[in-house]
Amino acid sequence: MSRIRHIRGSRLTAAGTAATTAALLAAALAPAPTAGATDRPSRATAIDNAAAALVHQATRLGLTPAQGTSVRDVVVDADGSQHVRYDRTYRQLPVLGGDFVVHMSPNGSYRSSDRATKRAITVPTTTPSVKAPEAADLATTALRAANAGELLKKVTAKPQLVVDALHGAPRLAWRTDVVGQDSLGNPVARTVLTDARTGKQIDAWDSIETASGDGQSLYSGTVGLETTQSGSTYQLKDPTRGNTYTGDAANKTDLCFLGICFSRAPATLFTDSDNHWGTGTASDRSSAAVDAQYGTDETWDYYKNVHGRNGIAGDGKGSYNRVHYGTNYNNAFWDDSCFCMTYGDGDGTTFGPLVALDVAGHEMSHGVTSKTAALTYSGESGGLNEATSDIFGTLVEWYANNSSDPGDYLIGEKIVRSGFGKSALRYMDKPSKDGNSADCWSSSVGNLDVHYSSGVANHFAYLLAEDSGAKTLNGVSYDSPTCNGSTVTGIGRDKLGKIWYRALTVYMTSSTNYAGARTATLNAAKDLYGAGSTEYNAVAAAWSAVNVS
């Protein structure tokens, strides 16, 4: 994980602490040449400019002497415009919904900001009435309730005191991460937010972000792989992509207690004697590894070549994969704590091995989201989090242009088996075809599971890329309706991806809902193509077509 840079003097004090303040303001106000593609400001310069903006715009940003800030992400545009994303604390407690983005002109002057909440962030006391053990017990009960019928074992809970600004007026709360194992030893996890004064549950969400539900791969045919030679053997490790690698989890699982992992399932690096990997069959354990490594490669290349992002965290560092995790594990997940992707083999009846290309793109995109907007995995923001992974997982599949797994707007179509009862996990052209997802926004959408509330954004994305109505692509038939009876003309997948990526990395925050996503994507379209452009108008029309206005 990339280090968080803490801004010197970011804990705001009275105006009299003038030395640092004056220096920051001087840096911000100093004349600068017009930035071009080769002389645009560095990340460090953007952070320094933003530090000056925090001092000068403290009131506008809702900053007080009780608060601290830390940099989460930095985006510098080709024209030199700068966007610095911050997390916030209150009396050293993390503030959920305290994040904000400062936007600056090429010369470093403040332009505007986006805040997850505009409420004043303050609470009467940081001493909880509900103690940590009680919060842990409440969260454990919530995890068991969410897994009714399962005999959970090795359940542990780790409460953290926070200020919750995501759910109305700020209040002191316990954020408790509770984890356990099901009867097969596979992981289950939930994050529970509890009012630290009353003990009432504020919110809860799954904290494993899931897709659920040359080598010869299981799903993508024979693919080229960059590997590392070590003596007379080859390692499935890619030195051209940050040393990303794939290892065998040996059907084991992680053992974690109170947020500390005493043991993790292994990731024993796959090796080979002749640099030809796998047989394309599940009986050869390296076949699934080929899929996983290929999915990592294509996702890395998509983000780098299309969006200029160098790795999941944008720092050039590779992640790693674990395949053959657990027993009959019907899941795949991204885990920030290990900066790794983990794939189960499926039970063979509902799912096969979950190493398909769009699953890899989906899960690794959760990592991109966590490093940028960090959309809360609950309510409408949770639906947008899932949709972001569906959108980019789909775009990775199209980008790869693999004839064995051609691009489509079906999610997880390669991994489902007859016991699942449907041809894919989700359908972007008409999300309700899965029996649960929403085609159109309504005030109740936020109450759905995030995999189903994602349907509104998935439907928007399909319409923006491909038009409303019927069409056939790569042999798959689609027929996308609109919720307002309009006809939408799409602008193509490439422009969809560029607009959504800029909205995610520059304008969205942890609390962004569907109305906020509309604003964020319109701002992105305006930046990329101009206000009133065909693309800008198409974004507005596609949101209106799914009842977001």
GUDO-194145 format. One line per 5 residues: number of its first residue (from 0); their letters; for each residue x, y, z of C-alpha. Coordinates in nm, 4 decimals, padded with zeros to 6 digits. Layout:
NUM	A	X,Y,Z ~ ...
//
This chain:
0	MSRIR	00.0000,00.0000,00.0000 ~ 00.1233,00.3493,-00.0780 ~ 00.2184,00.5696,00.2112 ~ -00.0151,00.8507,00.3119 ~ 00.1703,01.1752,00.3150
5	HIRGS	00.0739,01.3907,00.6123 ~ 00.0783,01.7613,00.5466 ~ 00.3051,01.9537,00.7746 ~ 00.0894,02.1963,00.9690 ~ -00.2343,02.0441,00.8428
10	RLTAA	-00.3782,02.0500,01.1942 ~ -00.5035,02.4044,01.1538 ~ -00.4172,02.6558,01.4232 ~ -00.4930,03.0196,01.4754 ~ -00.3751,03.2625,01.2118
15	GTAAT	-00.0823,03.3649,01.4309 ~ 00.1246,03.0566,01.3373 ~ 00.2333,03.2596,01.0444 ~ 00.5679,03.1200,00.9380 ~ 00.4364,02.8042,00.7778
20	TAALL	00.1195,02.9789,00.6614 ~ 00.3102,03.2622,00.4988 ~ 00.5422,03.0219,00.3241 ~ 00.2527,02.8147,00.1935 ~ 00.0642,03.1216,00.0721
25	AAALA	00.3777,03.2582,-00.0895 ~ 00.4261,02.9305,-00.2724 ~ 00.0654,02.9344,-00.3889 ~ 00.0736,03.2987,-00.5022 ~ 00.4123,03.2881,-00.6720
30	PAPTA	00.3862,03.3324,-01.0489 ~ 00.4294,03.0144,-01.2474 ~ 00.4763,02.9538,-01.6188 ~ 00.1916,02.8066,-01.8153 ~ 00.2031,02.4302,-01.7723
35	GATDR	00.2236,02.2060,-02.0739 ~ 00.2387,01.8341,-02.1330 ~ 00.6111,01.8237,-02.0469 ~ 00.6339,02.0845,-01.7675 ~ 00.3172,02.0291,-01.5712
40	PSRAT	00.3426,02.0446,-01.1919 ~ 00.4747,01.7442,-01.0035 ~ 00.2801,01.5512,-00.7411 ~ 00.4837,01.7241,-00.4691 ~ 00.4077,02.0669,-00.6144
45	AIDNA	00.0365,01.9868,-00.6284 ~ 00.0430,01.8800,-00.2630 ~ 00.2219,02.2003,-00.1644 ~ -00.0302,02.4097,-00.3571 ~ -00.3157,02.2237,-00.1934
50	AAALV	-00.1617,02.2780,00.1513 ~ -00.1751,02.6507,00.0852 ~ -00.5364,02.6189,-00.0254 ~ -00.6248,02.4433,00.3009 ~ -00.4994,02.7412,00.4952
55	HQATR	-00.6603,03.0028,00.2745 ~ -00.9890,02.8148,00.2218 ~ -01.0257,02.6608,00.5678 ~ -01.3685,02.8100,00.6291 ~ -01.4977,02.7087,00.2873
60	LGLTP	-01.3710,02.3536,00.3435 ~ -01.5149,02.3310,00.6948 ~ -01.1710,02.2853,00.8523 ~ -01.1187,02.3748,01.2185 ~ -00.8271,02.3532,01.4638
65	AQGTS	-00.9730,02.0224,01.5914 ~ -00.9282,01.8592,01.2523 ~ -00.6369,01.6997,01.0688 ~ -00.5933,01.6055,00.7051 ~ -00.3907,01.3564,00.5056
70	VRDVV	-00.3411,01.3210,00.1300 ~ -00.5011,01.0146,-00.0275 ~ -00.4551,01.0765,-00.4014 ~ -00.3269,01.3331,-00.6508 ~ -00.4284,01.3907,-01.0124
75	VDADG	-00.2419,01.6398,-01.2348 ~ -00.4054,01.7080,-01.5711 ~ -00.2193,01.7561,-01.8972 ~ -00.2861,02.1323,-01.8792 ~ -00.1409,02.1500,-01.5264
80	SQHVR	-00.4691,02.1612,-01.3353 ~ -00.4309,01.9835,-01.0028 ~ -00.6731,01.7786,-00.7902 ~ -00.5667,01.6655,-00.4427 ~ -00.7878,01.4291,-00.2440
85	YDRTY	-00.7842,01.4340,00.1371 ~ -00.9044,01.2258,00.4289 ~ -00.9961,01.4065,00.7484 ~ -00.9760,01.3405,01.1219 ~ -01.1546,01.5022,01.4152
90	RQLPV	-00.9558,01.5053,01.7391 ~ -00.7441,01.2300,01.5844 ~ -01.0457,01.0103,01.5063 ~ -01.1080,00.9152,01.1399 ~ -01.4097,01.0939,00.9919
95	LGGDF	-01.6253,00.8738,00.7696 ~ -01.7534,01.1110,00.5036 ~ -01.4927,01.3722,00.5890 ~ -01.3039,01.3303,00.2624 ~ -01.2795,01.6114,00.0098
100	VVHMS	-01.1010,01.7054,-00.3131 ~ -00.9328,02.0409,-00.3724 ~ -00.9193,02.1536,-00.7376 ~ -00.6529,02.4041,-00.8469 ~ -00.5690,02.5900,-01.1646
105	PNGSY	-00.2430,02.5255,-01.3532 ~ -00.0772,02.8112,-01.1623 ~ -00.1665,02.6450,-00.8317 ~ -00.4443,02.8810,-00.7286 ~ -00.7599,02.7422,-00.5671
110	RSSDR	-01.0453,02.6763,-00.8074 ~ -01.3129,02.4729,-00.6268 ~ -01.3686,02.1692,-00.4078 ~ -01.5885,01.8614,-00.3719 ~ -01.6780,01.7460,-00.0205
115	ATKRA	-01.8387,01.4222,00.0942 ~ -02.0400,01.6290,00.3434 ~ -02.0894,02.0023,00.3866 ~ -02.2069,01.9715,00.7465 ~ -01.9893,02.1117,01.0222
120	ITVPT	-01.7815,01.8237,01.1562 ~ -01.7953,01.8337,01.5325 ~ -01.9292,01.6108,01.8089 ~ -01.9987,01.7027,02.1748 ~ -01.7597,01.4392,02.3094
125	TTPSV	-01.5202,01.1745,02.1888 ~ -01.5866,00.9561,02.4934 ~ -01.8262,00.6733,02.4023 ~ -02.1140,00.5596,02.6233 ~ -02.1033,00.2193,02.4524
130	KAPEA	-01.7714,00.0544,02.5234 ~ -01.5605,-00.1330,02.2703 ~ -01.6472,-00.4873,02.3898 ~ -02.0186,-00.4133,02.3560 ~ -01.9652,-00.2752,02.0042
135	ADLAT	-01.7720,-00.5919,01.9180 ~ -02.0566,-00.8107,02.0467 ~ -02.3154,-00.6140,01.8489 ~ -02.1097,-00.6484,01.5313 ~ -02.0608,-01.0207,01.5875
140	TALRA	-02.4371,-01.0610,01.6205 ~ -02.4824,-00.8674,01.2957 ~ -02.2359,-01.0936,01.1127 ~ -02.4151,-01.4061,01.2331 ~ -02.7518,-01.2590,01.1314
145	ANAGE	-02.6174,-01.1845,00.7828 ~ -02.5070,-01.5481,00.7536 ~ -02.8148,-01.7144,00.8964 ~ -02.8004,-02.0930,00.8832 ~ -02.4192,-02.1010,00.8833
150	LLKKV	-02.2256,-02.2205,01.1864 ~ -01.9532,-01.9578,01.1900 ~ -01.6218,-02.0214,01.3590 ~ -01.3126,-01.8204,01.4499 ~ -01.5215,-01.5023,01.4659
155	TAKPQ	-01.3261,-01.1934,01.5719 ~ -01.4238,-00.8273,01.5881 ~ -01.2099,-00.5139,01.5921 ~ -01.3918,-00.1912,01.6900 ~ -01.2481,00.1482,01.5964
160	LVVDA	-01.3875,00.4758,01.7281 ~ -01.4751,00.7154,01.4443 ~ -01.6843,01.0187,01.3668 ~ -01.9650,00.9244,01.1282 ~ -02.0496,01.2086,00.8907
165	LHGAP	-02.1959,00.9817,00.6236 ~ -02.5395,00.9366,00.7782 ~ -02.6688,01.2835,00.8615 ~ -02.5446,01.4982,01.1473 ~ -02.1962,01.3888,01.2611
170	RLAWR	-02.1935,01.1561,01.5601 ~ -01.9485,00.9430,01.7511 ~ -01.9602,00.5828,01.6301 ~ -01.7858,00.2500,01.6419 ~ -01.6740,00.1087,01.3082
175	TDVVG	-01.6264,-00.2612,01.3750 ~ -01.4690,-00.4999,01.1276 ~ -01.5862,-00.8508,01.2139 ~ -01.4555,-01.1587,01.0349 ~ -01.5037,-01.5338,01.0609
180	QDSLG	-01.5091,-01.8556,00.8656 ~ -01.7991,-02.0596,00.7379 ~ -01.8329,-02.4362,00.7791 ~ -01.5883,-02.4952,00.4917 ~ -01.3294,-02.2579,00.6331
185	NPVAR	-01.3984,-01.9841,00.3773 ~ -01.3959,-01.6202,00.4940 ~ -01.6994,-01.4096,00.5801 ~ -01.6661,-01.0470,00.6839 ~ -01.8827,-00.7474,00.7638
190	TVLTD	-01.8286,-00.3875,00.8683 ~ -02.0807,-00.2659,01.1248 ~ -02.1310,00.1001,01.2183 ~ -02.2764,00.1471,01.5667 ~ -02.3849,00.4686,01.7431
195	ARTGK	-02.1334,00.5038,02.0280 ~ -02.3934,00.6765,02.2440 ~ -02.6984,00.4501,02.2034 ~ -02.5617,00.1226,02.0657 ~ -02.8038,00.1404,01.7732
200	QIDAW	-02.6770,00.0065,01.4416 ~ -02.6310,00.2874,01.1914 ~ -02.5286,00.0796,00.8897 ~ -02.3563,-00.2447,00.7936 ~ -02.2028,-00.3817,00.4777
205	DSIET	-02.0027,-00.6755,00.3486 ~ -01.6338,-00.5938,00.3690 ~ -01.5260,-00.8533,00.1156 ~ -01.6051,-00.6822,-00.2134 ~ -01.7065,-00.9673,-00.4365
210	ASGDG	-01.7988,-01.0500,-00.7953 ~ -02.0984,-01.2824,-00.6712 ~ -02.1556,-01.4240,-00.6382 ~ 00.2360,-01.8115,-02.2949 ~ -00.0066,-02.0240,-02.0983
215	QSLYS	-00.3105,-02.2285,-02.1673 ~ -00.5858,-02.0713,-01.9601 ~ -00.9257,-02.2013,-01.8561 ~ -01.1244,-01.9220,-02.0201 ~ -00.9051,-01.7093,-02.2488
220	GTVGL	-00.7267,-01.9626,-02.4643 ~ -00.3494,-01.9524,-02.5087 ~ -00.2086,-01.6189,-02.3940 ~ 00.1317,-01.4551,-02.3831 ~ 00.2895,-01.4046,-02.0395
225	ETTQS	00.5900,-01.2062,-01.9199 ~ 00.7806,-01.4193,-01.6666 ~ 01.1043,-01.4131,-01.4678 ~ 01.3855,-01.6616,-01.5232 ~ 01.5564,-01.7855,-01.2078
230	GSTYQ	01.8352,-02.0298,-01.2792 ~ 01.6942,-02.3172,-01.4814 ~ 01.3289,-02.2413,-01.3944 ~ 01.0778,-01.9698,-01.4726 ~ 00.8608,-01.7839,-01.2223
235	LKDPT	00.5079,-01.6576,-01.2916 ~ 00.6167,-01.3053,-01.2010 ~ 00.6005,-01.0129,-01.4427 ~ 00.8918,-00.7668,-01.4145 ~ 00.7329,-00.5367,-01.6740
240	RGNTY	00.4237,-00.4758,-01.4592 ~ 00.5566,-00.3987,-01.1161 ~ 00.6548,-00.7619,-01.0444 ~ 00.2943,-00.8769,-01.0257 ~ 00.2860,-01.2497,-00.9604
245	TGDAA	00.0541,-01.5430,-00.9028 ~ 00.0798,-01.8050,-00.6294 ~ -00.0998,-02.1187,-00.5131 ~ -00.3073,-02.0792,-00.1942 ~ -00.3103,-02.4596,-00.1546
250	NKTDL	-00.6833,-02.4541,-00.0716 ~ -00.6072,-02.2834,00.2591 ~ -00.7609,-01.9664,00.4066 ~ -00.6446,-01.6704,00.6148 ~ -00.6532,-01.6753,00.9955
255	CFLGI	-00.6972,-01.3253,01.1333 ~ -00.7790,-01.2039,01.4853 ~ -00.8719,-00.8464,01.5789 ~ -00.7444,-00.7227,01.2460 ~ -00.4093,-00.9002,01.2826
260	CFSRA	-00.3502,-01.1933,01.0486 ~ -00.1553,-01.4629,01.2302 ~ -00.1447,-01.6689,00.9163 ~ -00.2468,-01.6155,00.5592 ~ -00.3192,-01.8674,00.2943
265	PATLF	00.0066,-01.9051,00.1050 ~ 00.0811,-01.7599,-00.2319 ~ 00.3477,-02.0074,-00.3329 ~ 00.4902,-01.8682,-00.6543 ~ 00.4148,-02.0849,-00.9571
270	TDSDN	00.7252,-02.2057,-01.1398 ~ 00.7777,-02.3954,-01.4633 ~ 01.0692,-02.5614,-01.6384 ~ 00.9998,-02.4647,-01.9995 ~ 00.8022,-02.1379,-01.9719
275	HWGTG	00.4890,-02.2964,-02.1191 ~ 00.2230,-02.2832,-01.8492 ~ -00.0934,-02.4808,-01.7894 ~ -00.2943,-02.7204,-02.0017 ~ -00.6240,-02.5326,-02.0201
280	TASDR	-00.7842,-02.7823,-01.7822 ~ -00.8702,-02.7516,-01.4138 ~ -00.6758,-03.0675,-01.3315 ~ -00.3549,-02.8706,-01.3876 ~ -00.3348,-02.6190,-01.1005
285	SSAAV	-00.1308,-02.3766,-01.3090 ~ -00.4121,-02.3317,-01.5633 ~ -00.6097,-02.1145,-01.3209 ~ -00.2865,-01.9297,-01.2451 ~ -00.2531,-01.8457,-01.6148
290	DAQYG	-00.6008,-01.6893,-01.6118 ~ -00.5248,-01.4903,-01.2973 ~ -00.1917,-01.3586,-01.4251 ~ -00.3431,-01.2771,-01.7637 ~ -00.6292,-01.0905,-01.5968
295	TDETW	-00.3801,-00.8889,-01.3923 ~ -00.1785,-00.8089,-01.7050 ~ -00.4779,-00.6918,-01.9053 ~ -00.6148,-00.4837,-01.6168 ~ -00.2748,-00.3216,-01.5604
300	DYYKN	-00.2427,-00.2449,-01.9318 ~ -00.5951,-00.1065,-01.9558 ~ -00.5461,00.1418,-01.6746 ~ -00.1982,00.2412,-01.7921 ~ -00.2595,00.2686,-02.1656
305	VHGRN	-00.6096,00.4157,-02.1512 ~ -00.6001,00.6271,-01.8350 ~ -00.2308,00.6766,-01.7663 ~ -00.2572,00.5029,-01.4266 ~ 00.0575,00.3078,-01.3418
310	GIAGD	-00.0716,00.0182,-01.1328 ~ -00.3686,-00.0168,-00.9014 ~ -00.2411,00.2438,-00.6541 ~ -00.0922,00.4589,-00.9312 ~ 00.2573,00.4088,-00.7878
315	GKGSY	00.3956,00.1495,-01.0276 ~ 00.3902,-00.1267,-00.7674 ~ 00.2431,-00.4621,-00.8591 ~ -00.0133,-00.6643,-00.6680 ~ -00.0292,-01.0416,-00.6501
320	NRVHY	-00.2816,-01.3202,-00.6998 ~ -00.3741,-01.6237,-00.4926 ~ -00.5578,-01.9030,-00.6734 ~ -00.7127,-02.2222,-00.5321 ~ -00.8218,-02.0427,-00.2140
325	GTNYN	-01.0385,-02.2338,00.0339 ~ -01.2610,-02.5311,-00.0383 ~ -01.5308,-02.5026,-00.3072 ~ -01.5081,-02.1271,-00.2511 ~ -01.7659,-01.9478,-00.4685
330	NAFWD	-01.5979,-01.6117,-00.4586 ~ -01.3165,-01.3833,-00.5640 ~ -01.2103,-01.0707,-00.3808 ~ -00.9646,-00.7846,-00.3647 ~ -00.8034,-00.7266,-00.0239
335	DSCFC	-00.6344,-00.3920,00.0425 ~ -00.4552,-00.5268,00.3493 ~ -00.2442,-00.7636,00.1372 ~ -00.2819,-00.5636,-00.1853 ~ -00.3789,-00.8853,-00.3534
340	MTYGD	-00.6444,-01.0663,-00.5533 ~ -00.7826,-01.3963,-00.4256 ~ -00.9761,-01.6528,-00.6307 ~ -01.1788,-01.9537,-00.5234 ~ -01.2276,-02.2633,-00.7354
345	GDGTT	-01.6086,-02.2587,-00.7130 ~ -01.8195,-02.5577,-00.6166 ~ -01.8486,-02.6872,-00.9726 ~ -02.2279,-02.6670,-00.9631 ~ -02.2986,-02.2953,-00.9174
350	FGPLV	-01.9623,-02.1584,-01.0231 ~ -01.6424,-02.2822,-01.1795 ~ -01.3025,-02.1310,-01.0950 ~ -01.3595,-01.7572,-01.0583 ~ -01.0546,-01.6483,-01.2587
355	ALDVA	-01.2349,-01.5069,-01.5644 ~ -01.1029,-01.1879,-01.7225 ~ -01.3955,-00.9608,-01.6325 ~ -01.3843,-01.0910,-01.2732 ~ -01.0164,-00.9931,-01.2505
360	GHEMS	-01.0890,-00.6490,-01.3938 ~ -01.3872,-00.6094,-01.1603 ~ -01.2014,-00.7022,-00.8428 ~ -00.8838,-00.5091,-00.9158 ~ -01.0991,-00.2046,-00.9905
365	HGVTS	-01.2183,-00.2224,-00.6302 ~ -00.8539,-00.1530,-00.5489 ~ -00.8536,00.1529,-00.7771 ~ -01.1731,00.2797,-00.6129 ~ -01.0272,00.2331,-00.2644
370	KTAAL	-00.7252,00.4450,-00.3631 ~ -00.9374,00.7229,-00.5137 ~ -01.3013,00.8014,-00.4302 ~ -01.3268,00.5219,-00.1689 ~ -01.7012,00.4958,-00.2280
375	TYSGE	-01.8618,00.3623,00.0893 ~ -01.9763,00.0037,00.0351 ~ -02.3343,00.0717,00.1437 ~ -02.6442,00.2449,00.0091 ~ -02.6238,00.4303,-00.3221
380	SGGLN	-02.2490,00.4873,-00.2895 ~ -02.2081,00.1094,-00.2490 ~ -02.4048,00.0533,-00.5682 ~ -02.1762,00.2994,-00.7453 ~ -01.8741,00.1164,-00.6019
385	EATSD	-01.9955,-00.2143,-00.7471 ~ -02.0975,-00.0525,-01.0748 ~ -01.7530,00.1043,-01.1084 ~ -01.6028,-00.2446,-01.0927 ~ -01.8606,-00.3839,-01.3352
390	IFGTL	-01.7974,-00.0976,-01.5774 ~ -01.4195,-00.1243,-01.5703 ~ -01.4233,-00.5055,-01.5594 ~ -01.6310,-00.4937,-01.8775 ~ -01.4025,-00.2365,-02.0383
395	VEWYA	-01.0979,-00.4493,-01.9546 ~ -01.2639,-00.7421,-02.1316 ~ -01.3308,-00.5293,-02.4407 ~ -00.9776,-00.3855,-02.4243 ~ -00.8204,-00.7338,-02.4211
400	NNSSD	-00.9907,-00.8185,-02.7525 ~ -00.9512,-01.1910,-02.6873 ~ -01.1384,-01.4140,-02.9309 ~ -01.1790,-01.6848,-02.6638 ~ -01.3529,-01.4375,-02.4330
405	PGDYL	-01.4841,-01.1564,-02.6539 ~ -01.6086,-00.8326,-02.5057 ~ -01.9687,-00.8187,-02.3880 ~ -02.1954,-00.6483,-02.1347 ~ -02.2496,-00.9636,-01.9303
410	IGEKI	-02.0834,-00.9904,-01.5899 ~ -01.9211,-01.3237,-01.5012 ~ -02.0677,-01.5195,-01.7911 ~ -01.7633,-01.7502,-01.8048 ~ -01.7766,-01.8627,-01.4427
415	VRSGF	-02.1461,-01.9535,-01.3993 ~ -02.2560,-02.3157,-01.4127 ~ -02.5970,-02.4779,-01.4616 ~ -02.6763,-02.4667,-01.0901 ~ -02.6720,-02.0880,-01.0964
420	GKSAL	-02.9782,-02.0832,-01.3208 ~ -02.8795,-01.7800,-01.5290 ~ -02.6321,-01.7143,-01.8062 ~ -02.4391,-01.4461,-01.6151 ~ -02.4164,-01.2764,-01.2774
425	RYMDK	-02.5485,-00.9431,-01.4081 ~ -02.6649,-00.7818,-01.7341 ~ -02.5741,-00.4212,-01.8058 ~ -02.8212,-00.3554,-02.0882 ~ -03.1205,-00.4480,-01.8727
430	PSKDG	-03.0055,-00.5192,-01.5160 ~ -03.3454,-00.6505,-01.4020 ~ -03.2889,-00.9616,-01.6167 ~ -03.1042,-01.1102,-01.3201 ~ -03.4265,-01.0966,-01.1169
435	NSADC	-03.2950,-00.8560,-00.8537 ~ -03.1155,-00.5547,-00.9982 ~ -03.2721,-00.2143,-01.0586 ~ -03.3028,-00.0734,-01.4096 ~ -03.4143,00.2696,-01.2893
440	WSSSV	-03.3414,00.4929,-00.9935 ~ -03.6016,00.5354,-00.7197 ~ -03.5802,00.6556,-00.3620 ~ -03.5631,00.2946,-00.2436 ~ -03.2635,00.1909,-00.4562
445	GNLDV	-03.0231,00.2562,-00.1714 ~ -03.1953,-00.0131,00.0351 ~ -03.0948,-00.2873,-00.2095 ~ -02.7857,-00.5039,-00.1833 ~ -02.5040,-00.3123,-00.3529
450	HYSSG	-02.4759,-00.5737,-00.6283 ~ -02.8367,-00.4921,-00.7237 ~ -02.8429,-00.1149,-00.6673 ~ -02.5459,-00.1083,-00.9055 ~ -02.7937,-00.1806,-01.1840
455	VANHF	-02.8848,00.1869,-01.2250 ~ -02.5247,00.2878,-01.3046 ~ -02.4639,-00.0233,-01.5143 ~ -02.7744,00.0597,-01.7197 ~ -02.6532,00.4210,-01.7555
460	AYLLA	-02.3114,00.2994,-01.8699 ~ -02.4552,00.0659,-02.1319 ~ -02.6827,00.3389,-02.2691 ~ -02.4000,00.5924,-02.2775 ~ -02.1757,00.3530,-02.4682
465	EDSGA	-02.4142,00.1661,-02.6957 ~ -02.7562,00.3365,-02.7463 ~ -03.0994,00.2343,-02.6258 ~ -03.3010,-00.0367,-02.8023 ~ -03.1951,-00.3600,-02.9682
470	KTLNG	-02.8558,-00.4475,-03.1122 ~ -02.6190,-00.7443,-03.1412 ~ -02.2505,-00.7263,-03.0514 ~ -02.0033,-01.0139,-03.0764 ~ -02.2946,-01.2524,-03.1135
475	VSYDS	-02.4765,-01.1354,-02.7992 ~ -02.8206,-00.9769,-02.8358 ~ -02.9100,-00.6763,-02.6230 ~ -03.2287,-00.4749,-02.5890 ~ -03.1874,-00.1828,-02.3540
480	PTCNG	-03.4996,00.0099,-02.2495 ~ -03.5168,00.3584,-02.1022 ~ -03.7116,00.4493,-01.7921 ~ -03.8523,00.7708,-01.9375 ~ -03.9385,00.6422,-02.2852
485	STVTG	-03.6576,00.8402,-02.4474 ~ -03.4159,00.7296,-02.7177 ~ -03.0493,00.7510,-02.6210 ~ -02.7636,00.7677,-02.8690 ~ -02.4392,00.6300,-02.7305
490	IGRDK	-02.0898,00.7775,-02.7604 ~ -01.8857,00.4558,-02.7434 ~ -01.6996,00.2552,-02.4816 ~ -01.3801,00.4589,-02.4935 ~ -01.5543,00.7811,-02.4014
495	LGKIW	-01.7629,00.6074,-02.1354 ~ -01.4414,00.4827,-01.9726 ~ -01.2669,00.8191,-01.9855 ~ -01.5666,01.0016,-01.8400 ~ -01.6240,00.7500,-01.5599
500	YRALT	-01.2539,00.7324,-01.4696 ~ -01.2209,01.1100,-01.4439 ~ -01.5414,01.1343,-01.2415 ~ -01.4134,00.8629,-01.0045 ~ -01.0638,01.0014,-00.9577
505	VYMTS	-01.1355,01.3747,-00.9597 ~ -01.4937,01.4435,-00.8467 ~ -01.6517,01.1531,-00.6560 ~ -01.6120,01.1188,-00.2787 ~ -01.6965,00.8491,-00.0261
510	STNYA	-02.0579,00.9661,00.0044 ~ -02.1382,01.0188,-00.3654 ~ -02.4909,00.9030,-00.4478 ~ -02.6628,00.8758,-00.7842 ~ -02.7430,01.2462,-00.8053
515	GARTA	-02.3809,01.3176,-00.7185 ~ -02.2616,01.0703,-00.9819 ~ -02.4624,01.2573,-01.2423 ~ -02.2924,01.5823,-01.1401 ~ -01.9491,01.4186,-01.1297
520	TLNAA	-01.9794,01.2631,-01.4765 ~ -02.1161,01.5853,-01.6243 ~ -01.8195,01.7715,-01.4788 ~ -01.5897,01.5056,-01.6241 ~ -01.7541,01.5304,-01.9664
525	KDLYG	-01.7251,01.9083,-01.9547 ~ -01.3535,01.8841,-01.8711 ~ -01.2853,01.6306,-02.1458 ~ -01.5161,01.7447,-02.4258 ~ -01.6632,02.0824,-02.3300
530	AGSTE	-01.9920,02.2058,-02.1864 ~ -02.2743,02.1555,-02.4334 ~ -02.0732,01.9027,-02.6346 ~ -02.2302,01.5901,-02.7810 ~ -02.0653,01.3888,-02.5059
535	YNAVA	-02.1867,01.6196,-02.2293 ~ -02.5426,01.6064,-02.3593 ~ -02.5245,01.2276,-02.3962 ~ -02.4248,01.1913,-02.0304 ~ -02.7222,01.4034,-01.9253
540	AAWSA	-02.9577,01.2057,-02.1511 ~ -02.8340,00.8674,-02.0277 ~ -02.8832,00.9657,-01.6617 ~ -03.2311,01.0971,-01.7377 ~ -03.3048,00.7670,-01.9112
545	VNVS	-03.2463,00.5827,-01.5812 ~ -03.4462,00.8403,-01.3790 ~ -03.1473,01.0240,-01.2292 ~ -03.1872,01.3972,-01.2621
//
